[in-house]
Amino acid sequence: MFVHGLWLLPSSWDRWATVFEEAGYTALTPGWPDDPETVEEANAHPEVFAGKSVGQVADHYSAVIGKLTRKPAVIGHSFGGLMTQIVAGRGLSSASVAIDPAPFRGVLPLPISALKSGSPVLGNPANRNRAVPLTYDQFRYAFANAVTEDEAKEFTTPTRCPRRASRCSRRRRRT
């Protein structure tokens, strides 16, 4: 099961899901609660991302896993990596891979790059309880900084969308 992070949709895992399916695995890419189907829908209605806490998103993934016949291997990136750690901590995965996970509450100090990546959203108190999109340059810095410009544009166009600025940006409480 693949878990996407903030500012992305399940389609961000499509290439990896295909690789795993071709190798004989079943790849699940469930979205967050109320995720729209497309980036266009997400950008047209960013309010659907507001109002979700870390616990609600983790509970959503726990419910998805609860419907499976066996524990999955869970792979998540960034905030999806944090979700991966939470479901692993709940004993719901057979294996877990948290790729560059978002730090949980109490992890200090944060690297300058993490502060810079989060500053467009967290740096403005008016963003509290709002869903905030990243510009291409902000997204490129935070998520597509190790690829060429063409690859970054190819990656970000179909996947980038607004995300909640407050609760999901706060670090998780004990679960």
CNS distance restraints for C-alpha pairs under 8 A (distance, minus, plus):
assign (resid   1 and name CA) (resid  27 and name CA) 5.78 0.50 0.50
assign (resid   1 and name CA) (resid  28 and name CA) 4.57 0.50 0.50
assign (resid   1 and name CA) (resid  29 and name CA) 5.91 0.50 0.50
assign (resid   1 and name CA) (resid  30 and name CA) 7.69 0.50 0.50
assign (resid   1 and name CA) (resid  72 and name CA) 6.32 0.50 0.50
assign (resid   1 and name CA) (resid  73 and name CA) 6.11 0.50 0.50
assign (resid   1 and name CA) (resid  74 and name CA) 4.75 0.50 0.50
assign (resid   1 and name CA) (resid  75 and name CA) 6.15 0.50 0.50
assign (resid   2 and name CA) (resid  10 and name CA) 7.97 0.50 0.50
assign (resid   2 and name CA) (resid  13 and name CA) 6.81 0.50 0.50
assign (resid   2 and name CA) (resid  17 and name CA) 7.81 0.50 0.50
assign (resid   2 and name CA) (resid  27 and name CA) 7.33 0.50 0.50
assign (resid   2 and name CA) (resid  28 and name CA) 6.12 0.50 0.50
assign (resid   2 and name CA) (resid  29 and name CA) 5.02 0.50 0.50
assign (resid   2 and name CA) (resid  30 and name CA) 7.31 0.50 0.50
assign (resid   2 and name CA) (resid  74 and name CA) 5.93 0.50 0.50
assign (resid   2 and name CA) (resid  75 and name CA) 4.86 0.50 0.50
assign (resid   2 and name CA) (resid  76 and name CA) 5.68 0.50 0.50
assign (resid   3 and name CA) (resid  10 and name CA) 7.32 0.50 0.50
assign (resid   3 and name CA) (resid  29 and name CA) 6.46 0.50 0.50
assign (resid   3 and name CA) (resid  30 and name CA) 7.00 0.50 0.50
assign (resid   3 and name CA) (resid  31 and name CA) 7.40 0.50 0.50
assign (resid   3 and name CA) (resid  74 and name CA) 7.33 0.50 0.50
assign (resid   3 and name CA) (resid  75 and name CA) 6.12 0.50 0.50
assign (resid   3 and name CA) (resid  76 and name CA) 4.48 0.50 0.50
assign (resid   3 and name CA) (resid  77 and name CA) 6.88 0.50 0.50
assign (resid   3 and name CA) (resid  80 and name CA) 4.83 0.50 0.50
assign (resid   3 and name CA) (resid  81 and name CA) 7.25 0.50 0.50
assign (resid   3 and name CA) (resid  83 and name CA) 7.37 0.50 0.50
assign (resid   3 and name CA) (resid  84 and name CA) 7.16 0.50 0.50
assign (resid   4 and name CA) (resid   8 and name CA) 6.31 0.50 0.50
assign (resid   4 and name CA) (resid   9 and name CA) 6.42 0.50 0.50
assign (resid   4 and name CA) (resid  10 and name CA) 5.95 0.50 0.50
assign (resid   4 and name CA) (resid  12 and name CA) 7.07 0.50 0.50
assign (resid   4 and name CA) (resid  13 and name CA) 7.26 0.50 0.50
assign (resid   4 and name CA) (resid  29 and name CA) 7.99 0.50 0.50
assign (resid   4 and name CA) (resid  31 and name CA) 7.37 0.50 0.50
assign (resid   4 and name CA) (resid  76 and name CA) 5.98 0.50 0.50
assign (resid   4 and name CA) (resid  77 and name CA) 6.10 0.50 0.50
assign (resid   4 and name CA) (resid  78 and name CA) 7.72 0.50 0.50
assign (resid   4 and name CA) (resid  79 and name CA) 7.18 0.50 0.50
assign (resid   4 and name CA) (resid  80 and name CA) 4.74 0.50 0.50
assign (resid   4 and name CA) (resid  81 and name CA) 7.95 0.50 0.50
assign (resid   5 and name CA) (resid   9 and name CA) 7.82 0.50 0.50
assign (resid   5 and name CA) (resid  76 and name CA) 7.38 0.50 0.50
assign (resid   5 and name CA) (resid  77 and name CA) 5.95 0.50 0.50
assign (resid   5 and name CA) (resid  78 and name CA) 5.45 0.50 0.50
assign (resid   5 and name CA) (resid  79 and name CA) 4.34 0.50 0.50
assign (resid   5 and name CA) (resid  80 and name CA) 4.26 0.50 0.50
assign (resid   5 and name CA) (resid  81 and name CA) 7.39 0.50 0.50
assign (resid   6 and name CA) (resid  78 and name CA) 7.66 0.50 0.50
assign (resid   6 and name CA) (resid  79 and name CA) 5.99 0.50 0.50
assign (resid   6 and name CA) (resid  80 and name CA) 7.55 0.50 0.50
assign (resid   6 and name CA) (resid 163 and name CA) 5.96 0.50 0.50
assign (resid   7 and name CA) (resid 133 and name CA) 7.15 0.50 0.50
assign (resid   7 and name CA) (resid 134 and name CA) 7.59 0.50 0.50
assign (resid   7 and name CA) (resid 159 and name CA) 7.76 0.50 0.50
assign (resid   7 and name CA) (resid 160 and name CA) 5.48 0.50 0.50
assign (resid   7 and name CA) (resid 161 and name CA) 4.89 0.50 0.50
assign (resid   7 and name CA) (resid 162 and name CA) 5.43 0.50 0.50
assign (resid   7 and name CA) (resid 163 and name CA) 5.25 0.50 0.50
assign (resid   8 and name CA) (resid  12 and name CA) 6.36 0.50 0.50
assign (resid   8 and name CA) (resid 159 and name CA) 5.32 0.50 0.50
assign (resid   8 and name CA) (resid 160 and name CA) 5.20 0.50 0.50
assign (resid   8 and name CA) (resid 161 and name CA) 5.86 0.50 0.50
assign (resid   9 and name CA) (resid  31 and name CA) 6.51 0.50 0.50
assign (resid   9 and name CA) (resid  35 and name CA) 7.10 0.50 0.50
assign (resid   9 and name CA) (resid  36 and name CA) 7.96 0.50 0.50
assign (resid   9 and name CA) (resid  37 and name CA) 7.94 0.50 0.50
assign (resid   9 and name CA) (resid  38 and name CA) 7.70 0.50 0.50
assign (resid   9 and name CA) (resid  39 and name CA) 7.43 0.50 0.50
assign (resid   9 and name CA) (resid 159 and name CA) 5.94 0.50 0.50
assign (resid   9 and name CA) (resid 160 and name CA) 7.45 0.50 0.50
assign (resid   9 and name CA) (resid 161 and name CA) 7.50 0.50 0.50
assign (resid  10 and name CA) (resid  14 and name CA) 7.41 0.50 0.50
assign (resid  10 and name CA) (resid  29 and name CA) 5.42 0.50 0.50
assign (resid  10 and name CA) (resid  30 and name CA) 6.20 0.50 0.50
assign (resid  10 and name CA) (resid  31 and name CA) 5.31 0.50 0.50
assign (resid  11 and name CA) (resid  29 and name CA) 7.63 0.50 0.50
assign (resid  11 and name CA) (resid 158 and name CA) 7.92 0.50 0.50
assign (resid  11 and name CA) (resid 159 and name CA) 6.61 0.50 0.50
assign (resid  12 and name CA) (resid 155 and name CA) 7.99 0.50 0.50
assign (resid  12 and name CA) (resid 158 and name CA) 7.88 0.50 0.50
assign (resid  12 and name CA) (resid 159 and name CA) 5.62 0.50 0.50
assign (resid  13 and name CA) (resid  17 and name CA) 5.95 0.50 0.50
assign (resid  13 and name CA) (resid  29 and name CA) 6.91 0.50 0.50
assign (resid  14 and name CA) (resid  18 and name CA) 6.19 0.50 0.50
assign (resid  15 and name CA) (resid  19 and name CA) 6.46 0.50 0.50
assign (resid  16 and name CA) (resid  20 and name CA) 6.30 0.50 0.50
assign (resid  17 and name CA) (resid  21 and name CA) 6.06 0.50 0.50
assign (resid  17 and name CA) (resid  27 and name CA) 5.27 0.50 0.50
assign (resid  17 and name CA) (resid  28 and name CA) 7.40 0.50 0.50
assign (resid  17 and name CA) (resid  29 and name CA) 7.62 0.50 0.50
assign (resid  18 and name CA) (resid  22 and name CA) 6.03 0.50 0.50
assign (resid  18 and name CA) (resid  27 and name CA) 7.72 0.50 0.50
assign (resid  19 and name CA) (resid  23 and name CA) 6.40 0.50 0.50
assign (resid  20 and name CA) (resid  24 and name CA) 6.53 0.50 0.50
assign (resid  20 and name CA) (resid  25 and name CA) 5.44 0.50 0.50
assign (resid  20 and name CA) (resid  26 and name CA) 7.20 0.50 0.50
assign (resid  20 and name CA) (resid  27 and name CA) 6.47 0.50 0.50
assign (resid  21 and name CA) (resid  25 and name CA) 4.78 0.50 0.50
assign (resid  21 and name CA) (resid  26 and name CA) 5.64 0.50 0.50
assign (resid  21 and name CA) (resid  27 and name CA) 6.06 0.50 0.50
assign (resid  30 and name CA) (resid  61 and name CA) 7.96 0.50 0.50
assign (resid  30 and name CA) (resid  64 and name CA) 7.81 0.50 0.50
assign (resid  31 and name CA) (resid  35 and name CA) 5.73 0.50 0.50
assign (resid  32 and name CA) (resid  57 and name CA) 6.24 0.50 0.50
assign (resid  32 and name CA) (resid  60 and name CA) 7.15 0.50 0.50
assign (resid  32 and name CA) (resid  61 and name CA) 7.69 0.50 0.50
assign (resid  33 and name CA) (resid  57 and name CA) 6.65 0.50 0.50
assign (resid  33 and name CA) (resid  60 and name CA) 6.56 0.50 0.50
assign (resid  34 and name CA) (resid  48 and name CA) 6.49 0.50 0.50
assign (resid  34 and name CA) (resid  49 and name CA) 7.39 0.50 0.50
assign (resid  35 and name CA) (resid  42 and name CA) 7.67 0.50 0.50
assign (resid  35 and name CA) (resid  48 and name CA) 7.29 0.50 0.50
assign (resid  35 and name CA) (resid  49 and name CA) 7.27 0.50 0.50
assign (resid  36 and name CA) (resid  41 and name CA) 5.98 0.50 0.50
assign (resid  36 and name CA) (resid  42 and name CA) 5.69 0.50 0.50
assign (resid  36 and name CA) (resid  48 and name CA) 7.97 0.50 0.50
assign (resid  37 and name CA) (resid  41 and name CA) 6.93 0.50 0.50
assign (resid  37 and name CA) (resid  42 and name CA) 7.84 0.50 0.50
assign (resid  38 and name CA) (resid  42 and name CA) 6.32 0.50 0.50
assign (resid  38 and name CA) (resid 158 and name CA) 7.99 0.50 0.50
assign (resid  39 and name CA) (resid  43 and name CA) 6.04 0.50 0.50
assign (resid  39 and name CA) (resid 158 and name CA) 6.27 0.50 0.50
assign (resid  39 and name CA) (resid 159 and name CA) 6.05 0.50 0.50
assign (resid  39 and name CA) (resid 160 and name CA) 6.55 0.50 0.50
assign (resid  39 and name CA) (resid 161 and name CA) 5.79 0.50 0.50
assign (resid  40 and name CA) (resid  44 and name CA) 6.12 0.50 0.50
assign (resid  41 and name CA) (resid  45 and name CA) 6.05 0.50 0.50
assign (resid  42 and name CA) (resid  46 and name CA) 5.46 0.50 0.50
assign (resid  42 and name CA) (resid  48 and name CA) 7.74 0.50 0.50
assign (resid  42 and name CA) (resid 161 and name CA) 5.79 0.50 0.50
assign (resid  42 and name CA) (resid 162 and name CA) 6.78 0.50 0.50
assign (resid  43 and name CA) (resid 133 and name CA) 7.95 0.50 0.50
assign (resid  43 and name CA) (resid 161 and name CA) 5.81 0.50 0.50
assign (resid  43 and name CA) (resid 162 and name CA) 6.44 0.50 0.50
assign (resid  46 and name CA) (resid  50 and name CA) 7.51 0.50 0.50
assign (resid  46 and name CA) (resid 131 and name CA) 5.68 0.50 0.50
assign (resid  46 and name CA) (resid 132 and name CA) 7.49 0.50 0.50
assign (resid  46 and name CA) (resid 161 and name CA) 7.82 0.50 0.50
assign (resid  46 and name CA) (resid 162 and name CA) 5.70 0.50 0.50
assign (resid  46 and name CA) (resid 163 and name CA) 7.20 0.50 0.50
assign (resid  47 and name CA) (resid 130 and name CA) 7.02 0.50 0.50
assign (resid  47 and name CA) (resid 131 and name CA) 5.98 0.50 0.50
assign (resid  48 and name CA) (resid 131 and name CA) 7.96 0.50 0.50
assign (resid  49 and name CA) (resid 130 and name CA) 8.00 0.50 0.50
assign (resid  49 and name CA) (resid 131 and name CA) 5.76 0.50 0.50
assign (resid  49 and name CA) (resid 162 and name CA) 7.26 0.50 0.50
assign (resid  49 and name CA) (resid 163 and name CA) 5.49 0.50 0.50
assign (resid  49 and name CA) (resid 164 and name CA) 5.40 0.50 0.50
assign (resid  50 and name CA) (resid 129 and name CA) 5.97 0.50 0.50
assign (resid  50 and name CA) (resid 130 and name CA) 5.48 0.50 0.50
assign (resid  50 and name CA) (resid 131 and name CA) 5.25 0.50 0.50
assign (resid  50 and name CA) (resid 163 and name CA) 7.13 0.50 0.50
assign (resid  50 and name CA) (resid 164 and name CA) 4.84 0.50 0.50
assign (resid  50 and name CA) (resid 165 and name CA) 7.67 0.50 0.50
assign (resid  51 and name CA) (resid 129 and name CA) 6.36 0.50 0.50
assign (resid  51 and name CA) (resid 130 and name CA) 7.91 0.50 0.50
assign (resid  51 and name CA) (resid 164 and name CA) 7.25 0.50 0.50
assign (resid  51 and name CA) (resid 167 and name CA) 7.35 0.50 0.50
assign (resid  52 and name CA) (resid  56 and name CA) 6.14 0.50 0.50
assign (resid  52 and name CA) (resid  57 and name CA) 6.82 0.50 0.50
assign (resid  52 and name CA) (resid 164 and name CA) 7.46 0.50 0.50
assign (resid  52 and name CA) (resid 167 and name CA) 6.47 0.50 0.50
assign (resid  52 and name CA) (resid 168 and name CA) 6.66 0.50 0.50
assign (resid  53 and name CA) (resid  57 and name CA) 6.40 0.50 0.50
assign (resid  53 and name CA) (resid 167 and name CA) 4.85 0.50 0.50
assign (resid  53 and name CA) (resid 168 and name CA) 5.37 0.50 0.50
assign (resid  54 and name CA) (resid  58 and name CA) 6.15 0.50 0.50
assign (resid  54 and name CA) (resid 167 and name CA) 6.52 0.50 0.50
assign (resid  54 and name CA) (resid 168 and name CA) 5.18 0.50 0.50
assign (resid  54 and name CA) (resid 170 and name CA) 7.70 0.50 0.50
assign (resid  54 and name CA) (resid 171 and name CA) 7.53 0.50 0.50
assign (resid  54 and name CA) (resid 172 and name CA) 5.84 0.50 0.50
assign (resid  55 and name CA) (resid  59 and name CA) 5.96 0.50 0.50
assign (resid  55 and name CA) (resid 172 and name CA) 7.10 0.50 0.50
assign (resid  55 and name CA) (resid 173 and name CA) 7.76 0.50 0.50
assign (resid  55 and name CA) (resid 175 and name CA) 7.62 0.50 0.50
assign (resid  56 and name CA) (resid  60 and name CA) 6.12 0.50 0.50
assign (resid  57 and name CA) (resid  61 and name CA) 6.45 0.50 0.50
assign (resid  57 and name CA) (resid  83 and name CA) 7.77 0.50 0.50
assign (resid  58 and name CA) (resid  62 and name CA) 6.15 0.50 0.50
assign (resid  58 and name CA) (resid  83 and name CA) 5.88 0.50 0.50
assign (resid  58 and name CA) (resid  86 and name CA) 6.77 0.50 0.50
assign (resid  58 and name CA) (resid  87 and name CA) 6.92 0.50 0.50
assign (resid  59 and name CA) (resid  63 and name CA) 6.15 0.50 0.50
assign (resid  60 and name CA) (resid  64 and name CA) 6.36 0.50 0.50
assign (resid  61 and name CA) (resid  65 and name CA) 6.21 0.50 0.50
assign (resid  61 and name CA) (resid  83 and name CA) 7.96 0.50 0.50
assign (resid  61 and name CA) (resid  87 and name CA) 7.51 0.50 0.50
assign (resid  62 and name CA) (resid  66 and name CA) 6.03 0.50 0.50
assign (resid  62 and name CA) (resid  87 and name CA) 6.45 0.50 0.50
assign (resid  62 and name CA) (resid  92 and name CA) 7.20 0.50 0.50
assign (resid  63 and name CA) (resid  67 and name CA) 6.60 0.50 0.50
assign (resid  64 and name CA) (resid  68 and name CA) 7.20 0.50 0.50
assign (resid  65 and name CA) (resid  71 and name CA) 6.99 0.50 0.50
assign (resid  65 and name CA) (resid  72 and name CA) 7.35 0.50 0.50
assign (resid  65 and name CA) (resid  92 and name CA) 7.04 0.50 0.50
assign (resid  71 and name CA) (resid  92 and name CA) 6.02 0.50 0.50
assign (resid  71 and name CA) (resid  93 and name CA) 4.98 0.50 0.50
assign (resid  71 and name CA) (resid  94 and name CA) 5.29 0.50 0.50
assign (resid  72 and name CA) (resid  92 and name CA) 7.71 0.50 0.50
assign (resid  72 and name CA) (resid  93 and name CA) 5.19 0.50 0.50
assign (resid  72 and name CA) (resid  94 and name CA) 5.54 0.50 0.50
assign (resid  72 and name CA) (resid  95 and name CA) 7.08 0.50 0.50
assign (resid  73 and name CA) (resid  93 and name CA) 5.61 0.50 0.50
assign (resid  73 and name CA) (resid  94 and name CA) 5.27 0.50 0.50
assign (resid  73 and name CA) (resid  95 and name CA) 4.49 0.50 0.50
assign (resid  73 and name CA) (resid  96 and name CA) 5.63 0.50 0.50
assign (resid  73 and name CA) (resid  97 and name CA) 7.91 0.50 0.50
assign (resid  74 and name CA) (resid  84 and name CA) 6.14 0.50 0.50
assign (resid  74 and name CA) (resid  93 and name CA) 6.29 0.50 0.50
assign (resid  74 and name CA) (resid  94 and name CA) 7.81 0.50 0.50
assign (resid  74 and name CA) (resid  95 and name CA) 6.29 0.50 0.50
assign (resid  74 and name CA) (resid  96 and name CA) 4.80 0.50 0.50
assign (resid  74 and name CA) (resid  97 and name CA) 6.26 0.50 0.50
assign (resid  75 and name CA) (resid  80 and name CA) 7.85 0.50 0.50
assign (resid  75 and name CA) (resid  81 and name CA) 6.98 0.50 0.50
assign (resid  75 and name CA) (resid  84 and name CA) 6.44 0.50 0.50
assign (resid  75 and name CA) (resid  96 and name CA) 5.86 0.50 0.50
assign (resid  75 and name CA) (resid  97 and name CA) 4.67 0.50 0.50
assign (resid  75 and name CA) (resid  98 and name CA) 5.94 0.50 0.50
assign (resid  75 and name CA) (resid  99 and name CA) 7.42 0.50 0.50
assign (resid  76 and name CA) (resid  80 and name CA) 4.30 0.50 0.50
assign (resid  76 and name CA) (resid  81 and name CA) 4.01 0.50 0.50
assign (resid  76 and name CA) (resid  82 and name CA) 7.41 0.50 0.50
assign (resid  76 and name CA) (resid  83 and name CA) 7.11 0.50 0.50
assign (resid  76 and name CA) (resid  84 and name CA) 5.59 0.50 0.50
assign (resid  76 and name CA) (resid  97 and name CA) 6.43 0.50 0.50
assign (resid  76 and name CA) (resid  98 and name CA) 5.14 0.50 0.50
assign (resid  76 and name CA) (resid  99 and name CA) 5.99 0.50 0.50
assign (resid  76 and name CA) (resid 101 and name CA) 7.57 0.50 0.50
assign (resid  77 and name CA) (resid  81 and name CA) 4.37 0.50 0.50
assign (resid  77 and name CA) (resid  82 and name CA) 7.76 0.50 0.50
assign (resid  77 and name CA) (resid  98 and name CA) 5.99 0.50 0.50
assign (resid  77 and name CA) (resid  99 and name CA) 4.61 0.50 0.50
assign (resid  77 and name CA) (resid 100 and name CA) 6.04 0.50 0.50
assign (resid  77 and name CA) (resid 101 and name CA) 5.83 0.50 0.50
assign (resid  78 and name CA) (resid  82 and name CA) 6.65 0.50 0.50
assign (resid  78 and name CA) (resid  98 and name CA) 7.65 0.50 0.50
assign (resid  78 and name CA) (resid  99 and name CA) 6.38 0.50 0.50
assign (resid  78 and name CA) (resid 100 and name CA) 5.34 0.50 0.50
assign (resid  78 and name CA) (resid 101 and name CA) 4.13 0.50 0.50
assign (resid  78 and name CA) (resid 102 and name CA) 4.92 0.50 0.50
assign (resid  79 and name CA) (resid  83 and name CA) 6.40 0.50 0.50
assign (resid  79 and name CA) (resid 101 and name CA) 5.86 0.50 0.50
assign (resid  79 and name CA) (resid 102 and name CA) 4.97 0.50 0.50
assign (resid  80 and name CA) (resid  84 and name CA) 6.10 0.50 0.50
assign (resid  80 and name CA) (resid  98 and name CA) 7.58 0.50 0.50
assign (resid  80 and name CA) (resid 101 and name CA) 6.96 0.50 0.50
assign (resid  80 and name CA) (resid 102 and name CA) 7.88 0.50 0.50
assign (resid  81 and name CA) (resid  85 and name CA) 6.28 0.50 0.50
assign (resid  81 and name CA) (resid  97 and name CA) 7.32 0.50 0.50
assign (resid  81 and name CA) (resid  98 and name CA) 4.14 0.50 0.50
assign (resid  81 and name CA) (resid  99 and name CA) 5.66 0.50 0.50
assign (resid  81 and name CA) (resid 100 and name CA) 6.70 0.50 0.50
assign (resid  81 and name CA) (resid 101 and name CA) 4.18 0.50 0.50
assign (resid  81 and name CA) (resid 102 and name CA) 6.54 0.50 0.50
assign (resid  82 and name CA) (resid  86 and name CA) 6.31 0.50 0.50
assign (resid  82 and name CA) (resid  98 and name CA) 6.92 0.50 0.50
assign (resid  82 and name CA) (resid 101 and name CA) 5.15 0.50 0.50
assign (resid  82 and name CA) (resid 102 and name CA) 5.49 0.50 0.50
assign (resid  82 and name CA) (resid 103 and name CA) 6.99 0.50 0.50
assign (resid  82 and name CA) (resid 104 and name CA) 7.16 0.50 0.50
assign (resid  83 and name CA) (resid  87 and name CA) 6.28 0.50 0.50
assign (resid  84 and name CA) (resid  88 and name CA) 6.09 0.50 0.50
assign (resid  84 and name CA) (resid  96 and name CA) 6.46 0.50 0.50
assign (resid  84 and name CA) (resid  97 and name CA) 7.11 0.50 0.50
assign (resid  84 and name CA) (resid  98 and name CA) 6.00 0.50 0.50
assign (resid  85 and name CA) (resid  89 and name CA) 6.00 0.50 0.50
assign (resid  85 and name CA) (resid  96 and name CA) 7.30 0.50 0.50
assign (resid  85 and name CA) (resid  98 and name CA) 6.66 0.50 0.50
assign (resid  86 and name CA) (resid  90 and name CA) 6.32 0.50 0.50
assign (resid  86 and name CA) (resid 175 and name CA) 7.17 0.50 0.50
assign (resid  87 and name CA) (resid  91 and name CA) 6.46 0.50 0.50
assign (resid  87 and name CA) (resid  92 and name CA) 5.51 0.50 0.50
assign (resid  87 and name CA) (resid  93 and name CA) 6.65 0.50 0.50
assign (resid  88 and name CA) (resid  92 and name CA) 5.61 0.50 0.50
assign (resid  88 and name CA) (resid  93 and name CA) 5.39 0.50 0.50
assign (resid  88 and name CA) (resid  95 and name CA) 7.71 0.50 0.50
assign (resid  88 and name CA) (resid  96 and name CA) 6.51 0.50 0.50
assign (resid  89 and name CA) (resid 175 and name CA) 7.96 0.50 0.50
assign (resid  90 and name CA) (resid 175 and name CA) 7.61 0.50 0.50
assign (resid 103 and name CA) (resid 107 and name CA) 6.05 0.50 0.50
assign (resid 103 and name CA) (resid 171 and name CA) 6.91 0.50 0.50
assign (resid 104 and name CA) (resid 171 and name CA) 4.58 0.50 0.50
assign (resid 104 and name CA) (resid 172 and name CA) 5.46 0.50 0.50
assign (resid 104 and name CA) (resid 173 and name CA) 7.85 0.50 0.50
assign (resid 105 and name CA) (resid 170 and name CA) 7.25 0.50 0.50
assign (resid 105 and name CA) (resid 171 and name CA) 4.18 0.50 0.50
assign (resid 105 and name CA) (resid 172 and name CA) 5.61 0.50 0.50
assign (resid 105 and name CA) (resid 173 and name CA) 6.73 0.50 0.50
assign (resid 106 and name CA) (resid 171 and name CA) 7.82 0.50 0.50
assign (resid 110 and name CA) (resid 114 and name CA) 6.30 0.50 0.50
assign (resid 110 and name CA) (resid 115 and name CA) 6.74 0.50 0.50
assign (resid 111 and name CA) (resid 115 and name CA) 6.55 0.50 0.50
assign (resid 112 and name CA) (resid 116 and name CA) 6.08 0.50 0.50
assign (resid 113 and name CA) (resid 117 and name CA) 6.02 0.50 0.50
assign (resid 113 and name CA) (resid 142 and name CA) 7.91 0.50 0.50
assign (resid 114 and name CA) (resid 118 and name CA) 6.16 0.50 0.50
assign (resid 114 and name CA) (resid 142 and name CA) 7.98 0.50 0.50
assign (resid 115 and name CA) (resid 119 and name CA) 5.84 0.50 0.50
assign (resid 116 and name CA) (resid 120 and name CA) 7.72 0.50 0.50
assign (resid 117 and name CA) (resid 138 and name CA) 6.94 0.50 0.50
assign (resid 117 and name CA) (resid 141 and name CA) 7.00 0.50 0.50
assign (resid 117 and name CA) (resid 142 and name CA) 5.20 0.50 0.50
assign (resid 118 and name CA) (resid 122 and name CA) 5.76 0.50 0.50
assign (resid 118 and name CA) (resid 123 and name CA) 7.51 0.50 0.50
assign (resid 119 and name CA) (resid 123 and name CA) 4.59 0.50 0.50
assign (resid 119 and name CA) (resid 124 and name CA) 7.77 0.50 0.50
assign (resid 120 and name CA) (resid 124 and name CA) 7.18 0.50 0.50
assign (resid 120 and name CA) (resid 134 and name CA) 7.29 0.50 0.50
assign (resid 120 and name CA) (resid 138 and name CA) 7.74 0.50 0.50
assign (resid 121 and name CA) (resid 127 and name CA) 6.51 0.50 0.50
assign (resid 121 and name CA) (resid 132 and name CA) 6.43 0.50 0.50
assign (resid 121 and name CA) (resid 165 and name CA) 5.67 0.50 0.50
assign (resid 122 and name CA) (resid 127 and name CA) 7.17 0.50 0.50
assign (resid 122 and name CA) (resid 165 and name CA) 6.50 0.50 0.50
assign (resid 122 and name CA) (resid 166 and name CA) 7.43 0.50 0.50
assign (resid 122 and name CA) (resid 169 and name CA) 7.63 0.50 0.50
assign (resid 124 and name CA) (resid 128 and name CA) 7.94 0.50 0.50
assign (resid 127 and name CA) (resid 131 and name CA) 7.45 0.50 0.50
assign (resid 127 and name CA) (resid 132 and name CA) 7.11 0.50 0.50
assign (resid 127 and name CA) (resid 165 and name CA) 5.83 0.50 0.50
assign (resid 127 and name CA) (resid 166 and name CA) 7.20 0.50 0.50
assign (resid 128 and name CA) (resid 165 and name CA) 5.77 0.50 0.50
assign (resid 128 and name CA) (resid 166 and name CA) 4.95 0.50 0.50
assign (resid 129 and name CA) (resid 164 and name CA) 6.69 0.50 0.50
assign (resid 129 and name CA) (resid 165 and name CA) 6.18 0.50 0.50
assign (resid 129 and name CA) (resid 166 and name CA) 5.43 0.50 0.50
assign (resid 129 and name CA) (resid 167 and name CA) 7.38 0.50 0.50
assign (resid 130 and name CA) (resid 163 and name CA) 7.95 0.50 0.50
assign (resid 130 and name CA) (resid 164 and name CA) 5.59 0.50 0.50
assign (resid 130 and name CA) (resid 165 and name CA) 5.64 0.50 0.50
assign (resid 130 and name CA) (resid 166 and name CA) 7.19 0.50 0.50
assign (resid 131 and name CA) (resid 162 and name CA) 5.56 0.50 0.50
assign (resid 131 and name CA) (resid 163 and name CA) 4.58 0.50 0.50
assign (resid 131 and name CA) (resid 164 and name CA) 3.92 0.50 0.50
assign (resid 131 and name CA) (resid 165 and name CA) 5.55 0.50 0.50
assign (resid 132 and name CA) (resid 162 and name CA) 4.88 0.50 0.50
assign (resid 132 and name CA) (resid 163 and name CA) 5.35 0.50 0.50
assign (resid 132 and name CA) (resid 164 and name CA) 6.14 0.50 0.50
assign (resid 132 and name CA) (resid 165 and name CA) 6.07 0.50 0.50
assign (resid 133 and name CA) (resid 161 and name CA) 5.90 0.50 0.50
assign (resid 133 and name CA) (resid 162 and name CA) 3.76 0.50 0.50
assign (resid 133 and name CA) (resid 163 and name CA) 6.29 0.50 0.50
assign (resid 134 and name CA) (resid 138 and name CA) 5.69 0.50 0.50
assign (resid 134 and name CA) (resid 139 and name CA) 5.80 0.50 0.50
assign (resid 134 and name CA) (resid 160 and name CA) 7.89 0.50 0.50
assign (resid 134 and name CA) (resid 161 and name CA) 7.57 0.50 0.50
assign (resid 134 and name CA) (resid 162 and name CA) 6.81 0.50 0.50
assign (resid 135 and name CA) (resid 139 and name CA) 6.13 0.50 0.50
assign (resid 136 and name CA) (resid 140 and name CA) 5.92 0.50 0.50
assign (resid 136 and name CA) (resid 156 and name CA) 7.55 0.50 0.50
assign (resid 137 and name CA) (resid 141 and name CA) 6.18 0.50 0.50
assign (resid 138 and name CA) (resid 142 and name CA) 6.24 0.50 0.50
assign (resid 139 and name CA) (resid 143 and name CA) 5.68 0.50 0.50
assign (resid 139 and name CA) (resid 144 and name CA) 6.84 0.50 0.50
assign (resid 139 and name CA) (resid 156 and name CA) 7.63 0.50 0.50
assign (resid 139 and name CA) (resid 160 and name CA) 7.78 0.50 0.50
assign (resid 140 and name CA) (resid 144 and name CA) 4.52 0.50 0.50
assign (resid 140 and name CA) (resid 145 and name CA) 5.53 0.50 0.50
assign (resid 140 and name CA) (resid 152 and name CA) 6.65 0.50 0.50
assign (resid 140 and name CA) (resid 156 and name CA) 7.90 0.50 0.50
assign (resid 141 and name CA) (resid 145 and name CA) 5.25 0.50 0.50
assign (resid 144 and name CA) (resid 152 and name CA) 5.47 0.50 0.50
assign (resid 144 and name CA) (resid 155 and name CA) 7.84 0.50 0.50
assign (resid 144 and name CA) (resid 156 and name CA) 7.89 0.50 0.50
assign (resid 145 and name CA) (resid 152 and name CA) 7.71 0.50 0.50
assign (resid 147 and name CA) (resid 151 and name CA) 5.94 0.50 0.50
assign (resid 147 and name CA) (resid 152 and name CA) 6.11 0.50 0.50
assign (resid 148 and name CA) (resid 152 and name CA) 6.09 0.50 0.50
assign (resid 149 and name CA) (resid 153 and name CA) 6.22 0.50 0.50
assign (resid 150 and name CA) (resid 154 and name CA) 6.17 0.50 0.50
assign (resid 151 and name CA) (resid 155 and name CA) 6.05 0.50 0.50
assign (resid 152 and name CA) (resid 156 and name CA) 5.96 0.50 0.50
assign (resid 153 and name CA) (resid 157 and name CA) 5.91 0.50 0.50
assign (resid 154 and name CA) (resid 158 and name CA) 7.46 0.50 0.50
assign (resid 155 and name CA) (resid 159 and name CA) 6.76 0.50 0.50
assign (resid 156 and name CA) (resid 160 and name CA) 5.33 0.50 0.50
assign (resid 164 and name CA) (resid 168 and name CA) 6.18 0.50 0.50
assign (resid 164 and name CA) (resid 169 and name CA) 7.33 0.50 0.50
assign (resid 165 and name CA) (resid 169 and name CA) 5.91 0.50 0.50
assign (resid 166 and name CA) (resid 170 and name CA) 6.31 0.50 0.50
